[in-house]
């Protein structure tokens, strides 16, 4: 059963899949095409005893790549923030992260993104709509969900 793989193995596999699917992801492909292949970019894993659904995507824009991660509790409406930050940092690192949240079918959706330049370095994105937040020593920019 794939649930019981180490989280690092899930991340490596999901990153490889997302990179293979860049040409089928908006803006290189239509939103419809991207929606059609969304199921290939997601899986359920167990992290610290929590069953979570993850969706990881990479999109290629002219000057950068955008890496996006969505985290949702499978059996619980909310997840502990330490867990959400842990998973985000394992996937995306800890520099220049953007965070937003919303609700879908009674569950909180934790959404993370980072812009990466062509050399693989995170890009600082300046916006007046972002608040700087921190959870313990994990710093990120928060985007109000009304602005999504």
Secondary structure, 3 states (H helix, E strand, C coil): CHHHCCHHHHHHHHHHHHHHCHHHCCCCCCHHHHHHHHHHHEEEEEECCEEEEEEEEEEECCCCEEEEEEEEECCCCCCCHHHHHHHHHHHHCCCCCEEEEEEECCEEEEEEEEEECCCCCECCCCCCCEEEEEECCEEEEEECHHHC
